[in-house]
Amino acid sequence: MARLYPPSIAQIGSIPDSEKSLFEKFKSLDDTYHIFHSVTWSDRNDGECDFVIFNELKGFIALEVEGGKIDFDGKRWSTIDSDGKFHYIKDPVKQAQDSVRAIKKVYEEKFNLSLPGIYTWGVCFSDCNRGSGFSTLDISDANILDFCDSENISHWVGNLFKISEDFHGVKILSGVERGNFISLFNRELHIPFSVRKVIVERQRKLASADLMQEYLLDLFEDKSRVAFHGAAGTGKTWIAMKKAVRLAASGKKVLYLCNSRYICESIASRLEAYRSIDVMTFHSFANTVIRVYVTAEIKRAGCEEVFFKCITDLLNEGGSGNSLSAKRKYSGGKNLELRVHGALFSLSDLNPDESYDAVLAWYEDNLPIDIIDILSLLMPDGSGKDSFYNERMSLALAQVFENEHRCLDKYIYDAVIVDEGQDFHMNWCDSLKNVFEKYKNKTVYVFYDDNQTILRREKELPIRELISRSDHNNYIFRLRDNIRNTSDIHRFAIEKTGLAANTRSLDIQGVIPVEKEFYSKDESINYTASLVDELIQKHHVKRNSIVILSNRSIDNSIFSKNRKAGNYDITAAVSPDAENSITYRTINEFKGLESDVVVLVLHKSEAEFADKSRYLSEELLYVGFTRARYLLYVVTVMS
């Protein structure tokens, strides 16, 4: 049986039935044949060929397919489709001949060699039989494939190759020449136009997905507690944003919480027109609430000077070598709230092995007890293991809400939306539980994916307990359709990790992910550089639609010494402004985000294998693979 690329087109709605029918008939050819569907390229003009029929020993045929009742009046081609509608069409003969010339040119430019073997063209009129109507065409009868011929496709293909051999002579391809030719369709011809084609197809199918998401929101409109569980690309964040917009449009004040500042910035930029939606990371929300509360208490008690002296004594007690640097966070300036902000964050520098009880006890008579309570919760517990951001700040936030100060009225929301809930720490969830309990009659939506637990060592997610304790259990809806990735990337991610196997793709055919393995840093850098240069300069992929992801920070990556990929600078800046820069992120940092093109650089040295759960886990790889919408390149560095 012939090898088909892609393996099937039956489920792709945008492909004409005439091409689907012929695709199935090509299966009858023997295994020396490779059939490529919808071959595309970008030169001065974008081009496309319906089929390339490649024989490993002989060469190739570029074939155009036209369905319906075809007519040629000597000047223009036309067709009457199955609905009886009349259309003018492009000259299929010229299209097929142009395809041969384009493929020949690309091969010779890439390999600096003449195109070997036989190369010829054909036109298939899939719904017609050859007759007198075609006698006016100045083309060989052998180049036309009609309905009857297609019933014995192997005979037609063999005859066209034989006629070409009789004219040009027999030319047998070598193994290298065969490999070279097949390699064209992985990148040289297939990337540029196919990406644009995939984008159009994705947008068409997203329109249906968009209606389904709106239907889901309508379905749950009267439910105040709903949890959505779905794998990467199933549209969790889009549904979350749509819900936030609906709530805001109805006059509600909404708190949208997530974990990553990169996701936060992305969502905030999309929702900036809605002033009643506050988009924050959990840390920024907690810090804001604590800061406002402490500032209000300082003003009420008139103890500004004493408060900052207490902070200074706490830092001195810790004996930290960074105490001067920490003090600069809150010294100077007239804005009290900003100084309190710096003071609270300076406490993250405290030596975790010291005890600070004596300092706080000395200030109990000089500072309000509520401030002492908050400061005590922000102190290390002496174990050396508690986290300022994940544990101490969460406890302080819970205490602030317990105190119910009037200054916090502006942080009382009509609705809370939690995105990427699988990343929320246990203490964050405990703090949110208190918030949810105060919001008994408020709207709370939670979105999570237990396939993306890369920020957690334990697999049992605290968010699940929060959901179960917050009256969500009756309304956990599972999202199963991947609306982000092409079907090729979707399958690749599942096959490589075993995760999210129960999700379905939108069956958008794209480009098969490319994997390359290198044992030299220089080779991997050179390959990545050539790839980026080729994508941008030759295939006109937009620079800002490419991102380099890795399981290492840029300072520890192959780009640590020279942050260049070909002609482009590699930057880890949050918002790269330079016109010649490519964004670099760790997989963790890019979690929840997506890009048209992802170059995934995986370091696999002894250090990564020694801590596989952190650097090479299935969850991490799954997240990395599924960030790519249309093109995915995996560059493995073994040194």
Long-range contacts (C-beta under 8 A, 24 or more apart in sequence): 1-27, 1-28, 1-29, 1-30, 1-31, 2-26, 2-27, 2-28, 2-29, 2-30, 2-31, 2-33, 2-34, 2-35, 3-31, 3-33, 3-34, 3-35, 4-35, 4-37, 5-34, 5-35, 5-36, 5-37, 5-185, 6-37, 6-488, 6-509, 9-37, 9-509, 11-507, 12-201, 12-507, 12-508, 12-509, 14-201, 14-204, 16-65, 16-67, 17-67, 18-65, 18-66, 18-67, 18-68, 18-124, 18-126, 18-127, 19-50, 19-51, 19-65, 19-67, 21-126, 21-150, 22-51, 22-65, 22-124, 22-126, 22-150, 22-153, 23-51, 25-150, 25-151, 25-153, 26-51, 26-53, 26-153, 28-153, 28-154, 29-53, 29-153, 29-154, 29-157, 30-154, 32-56, 32-57, 33-157, 34-182, 36-185, 38-194, 38-197, 39-99, 39-103, 39-185, 39-189, 39-190, 40-189, 40-190, 40-192, 40-193, 40-194, 40-197, 41-102, 41-103, 41-106, 41-188, 41-189, 41-192, 41-193, 42-192, 42-193, 42-538, 42-539, 42-540, 43-102, 43-105, 46-192, 46-193, 46-196, 47-98, 47-99, 47-102, 47-193, 48-99, 48-193, 49-95, 49-96, 49-99, 49-102, 49-103, 50-124, 52-99, 52-103, 52-185, 53-157, 54-181, 54-182, 55-157, 55-161, 56-173, 56-178, 57-172, 57-173, 58-117, 58-118, 58-161, 58-165, 58-171, 58-172, 58-173, 59-116, 59-117, 59-118, 59-119, 59-120, 59-161, 59-164, 59-171, 59-173, 60-103, 60-117, 60-118, 60-119, 60-120, 60-181, 61-119, 61-120, 61-121, 61-122, 61-157, 61-160, 61-161, 62-96, 62-97, 62-99, 62-100, 62-103, 62-119, 62-120, 62-121, 62-122, 63-96, 63-121, 63-122, 63-123, 63-124, 63-145, 64-92, 64-93, 64-95, 64-96, 64-99, 64-121, 64-122, 64-123, 64-124, 65-92, 65-123, 65-124, 65-126, 66-92, 66-123, 66-124, 66-125, 66-126, 67-126, 67-127, 68-127, 69-127, 69-128, 70-125, 70-127, 70-128, 71-133, 72-133, 72-134, 72-136, 72-137, 74-136, 92-123, 93-121, 93-123, 93-137, 93-139, 93-143, 96-121, 96-122, 96-123, 96-143, 97-121, 102-189, 103-184, 103-189, 106-184, 106-188, 106-189, 107-180, 107-181, 107-184, 110-180, 110-184, 110-188, 111-180, 113-180, 116-171, 116-173, 116-174, 116-177, 116-181, 117-171, 117-172, 117-173, 117-177, 117-181, 118-161, 118-164, 118-165, 118-168, 118-171, 120-160, 120-161, 120-164, 122-160, 124-150, 126-150, 186-511, 186-512, 186-514, 187-511, 187-514, 187-534, 190-511, 191-511, 191-535, 191-539, 191-541, 191-631, 192-539, 192-540, 192-541, 194-510, 194-511, 195-510, 195-511, 195-539, 195-541, 195-596, 195-630, 195-631, 198-486, 198-508, 198-509, 198-510, 198-511, 198-630, 199-596, 199-630, 201-508, 202-486, 202-506, 202-508, 202-629, 202-630, 205-483, 205-506, 205-508, 206-483, 206-506, 209-235, 209-481, 209-483, 209-506, 212-481, 213-238, 213-239, 213-242, 214-242, 216-477, 217-242, 217-243, 217-246, 220-475, 220-477, 223-475, 224-441, 224-442, 224-443, 224-444, 225-443, 225-444, 225-445, 225-470, 225-471, 225-472, 225-475, 226-445, 226-446, 226-472, 226-475, 226-476, 226-477, 227-445, 227-446, 227-447, 227-448, 227-467, 227-472, 227-475, 227-476, 227-477, 228-445, 228-446, 228-447, 228-448, 228-476, 228-477, 228-478, 228-479, 229-448, 229-449, 229-450, 229-476, 229-477, 229-478, 229-479, 230-447, 230-449, 230-478, 230-479, 230-480, 230-503, 231-449, 231-451, 231-479, 231-482, 231-499, 231-500, 231-502, 231-503, 231-626, 232-449, 232-451, 232-452, 232-482, 232-484, 232-485, 232-493, 232-500, 232-622, 232-623, 232-626, 233-482, 233-483, 233-484, 233-485, 233-490, 233-503, 233-594, 233-626, 234-449, 234-479, 234-480, 234-481, 234-482, 234-483, 234-484, 234-503, 235-479, 235-481, 235-483, 235-484, 236-419, 236-420, 236-447, 236-448, 236-449, 236-479, 237-263, 237-267, 237-419, 237-420, 237-447, 237-592, 239-447, 239-479, 240-417, 240-419, 240-445, 240-447, 241-267, 241-270, 241-271, 243-417, 243-445, 244-271, 244-274, 244-277, 244-415, 244-417, 245-271, 245-274, 245-277, 247-277, 247-414, 247-415, 247-443, 248-274, 248-276, 248-277, 249-274, 251-276, 252-276, 252-414, 252-415, 252-443, 253-278, 253-412, 253-413, 253-414, 253-415, 254-278, 254-413, 254-414, 254-415, 254-416, 254-417, 255-280, 255-285, 255-411, 255-413, 255-415, 255-416, 255-417, 256-280, 256-417, 256-419, 257-281, 257-282, 257-285, 257-416, 257-417, 257-418, 257-419, 257-432, 258-282, 258-418, 258-419, 258-420, 258-592, 259-420, 259-423, 259-424, 259-455, 259-592, 260-420, 260-423, 260-589, 260-591, 260-592, 261-574, 262-574, 262-585, 262-589, 262-590, 262-592, 262-593, 263-419, 263-420, 263-591, 263-592, 263-593, 265-574, 266-593, 267-419, 278-413, 282-424, 282-425, 282-428, 283-389, 283-393, 286-393, 286-394, 286-396, 286-397, 286-431, 287-341, 287-344, 287-345, 287-393, 288-411, 289-397, 289-400, 289-401, 289-408, 289-411, 290-344, 290-374, 290-393, 290-396, 290-397, 290-400, 291-337, 291-340, 291-341, 291-344, 292-337, 292-407, 292-408, 292-411, 293-374, 293-400, 293-403, 293-405, 293-407, 293-408, 294-340, 294-344, 294-371, 294-374, 295-336, 295-337, 295-340, 295-407, 296-405, 296-407, 297-368, 297-370, 297-371, 297-405, 298-336, 298-340, 298-371, 299-336, 300-368, 301-367, 301-368, 301-371, 303-366, 303-367, 303-368, 303-371, 304-336, 306-363, 306-366, 306-367, 307-340, 307-343, 307-367, 307-371, 308-339, 308-343, 310-359, 310-360, 310-363, 310-366, 310-367, 310-375, 311-343, 311-346, 311-347, 313-359, 313-362, 313-363, 314-347, 314-350, 314-356, 314-359, 314-360, 314-375, 314-379, 315-346, 315-349, 315-350, 317-354, 317-356, 317-358, 317-359, 318-349, 318-350, 318-351, 318-354, 318-356, 319-351, 319-354, 320-349, 320-350, 320-351, 322-349, 323-349, 325-349, 344-378, 347-375, 347-378, 347-379, 347-388, 348-388, 348-389, 350-379, 350-380, 351-380, 352-380, 352-382, 352-383, 352-384, 352-385, 352-386, 353-380, 353-382, 353-384, 354-380, 354-382, 355-382, 356-380, 370-403, 373-399, 374-399, 374-400, 390-425, 390-427, 390-428, 391-425, 391-427, 394-425, 394-427, 394-428, 394-430, 394-431, 395-427, 395-431, 397-431, 398-430, 398-431, 398-434, 401-431, 401-434, 401-435, 401-438, 402-434, 413-439, 413-442, 414-442, 414-443, 415-442, 415-443, 415-444, 415-445, 416-442, 416-443, 416-444, 416-445, 417-444, 417-445, 417-446, 417-447, 418-444, 418-445, 418-446, 418-447, 418-448, 418-463, 419-447, 419-592, 420-447, 420-448, 420-449, 420-452, 420-591, 420-592, 421-446, 421-447, 421-448, 421-461, 421-463, 421-466, 422-448, 422-449, 422-450, 422-452, 422-453, 422-456, 422-461, 422-463, 423-452, 423-455, 423-456, 423-591, 424-462, 424-463, 424-466, 425-462, 426-462, 428-462, 429-462, 429-463, 429-465, 429-466, 432-466, 433-466, 433-469, 433-470, 436-466, 436-470, 444-470, 444-472, 446-472, 451-499, 451-500, 451-619, 451-622, 452-591, 452-619, 452-622, 452-623, 453-619, 454-587, 454-588, 454-591, 454-617, 454-619, 454-620, 454-623, 455-588, 455-591, 457-613, 480-504, 481-505, 481-506, 482-506, 484-594, 484-626, 484-629, 485-626, 485-628, 485-629, 486-510, 486-511, 486-629, 486-630, 488-512, 488-513, 489-513, 489-625, 489-626, 489-628, 489-629, 489-630, 489-632, 490-626, 492-625, 492-632, 493-621, 493-622, 493-625, 493-626, 496-621, 496-622, 496-625, 497-618, 497-619, 497-621, 497-622, 497-625, 498-618, 499-618, 499-619, 499-622, 500-622, 510-630, 510-631, 511-630, 511-631, 513-625, 513-628, 513-631, 513-632, 513-633, 513-634, 514-632, 514-633, 514-634, 515-633, 515-634, 515-636, 516-633, 516-634, 516-635, 516-636, 517-636, 517-638, 518-635, 518-636, 518-637, 518-638, 518-639, 519-638, 519-639, 520-639, 521-558, 521-637, 521-639, 524-558, 524-601, 524-635, 524-636, 524-637, 525-558, 525-559, 525-562, 525-565, 527-635, 528-558, 528-565, 528-599, 528-601, 528-635, 529-564, 529-565, 529-566, 530-566, 531-599, 531-633, 532-565, 532-566, 532-568, 532-582, 532-599, 533-565, 533-566, 533-567, 533-568, 535-597, 535-631, 536-568, 537-567, 541-596, 541-597, 541-631, 542-596, 543-568, 543-579, 543-580, 543-581, 543-582, 544-583, 545-595, 545-596, 545-597, 546-582, 546-583, 546-595, 546-596, 546-597, 546-598, 546-599, 547-582, 547-583, 547-584, 547-585, 547-590, 547-595, 547-597, 547-598, 547-599, 547-627, 548-582, 548-583, 548-584, 548-585, 548-598, 548-599, 548-600, 548-601, 549-584, 549-585, 549-586, 549-587, 549-590, 549-598, 549-599, 549-600, 549-601, 549-624, 549-627, 550-584, 550-585, 550-586, 550-587, 550-600, 550-601, 550-602, 550-603, 551-586, 551-587, 551-601, 551-602, 551-603, 551-608, 551-615, 551-616, 551-620, 551-624, 552-586, 552-601, 552-603, 552-615, 553-586, 554-584, 556-603, 557-584, 557-601, 557-603, 558-601, 558-603, 558-637, 559-584, 587-620, 587-623, 587-624, 587-627, 588-620, 590-623, 590-627, 591-623, 593-627, 594-627, 594-628, 594-629, 595-627, 595-628, 595-629, 596-628, 596-629, 596-630, 596-631, 597-628, 597-630, 597-631, 597-632, 597-633, 598-624, 598-625, 598-627, 598-628, 598-631, 598-632, 598-633, 599-633, 599-635, 600-624, 600-625, 600-627, 600-628, 600-632, 600-633, 600-634, 600-635, 601-635, 601-637, 602-634, 602-635, 602-636, 602-637, 603-637, 604-636, 604-637, 604-638, 605-637, 605-638, 605-639
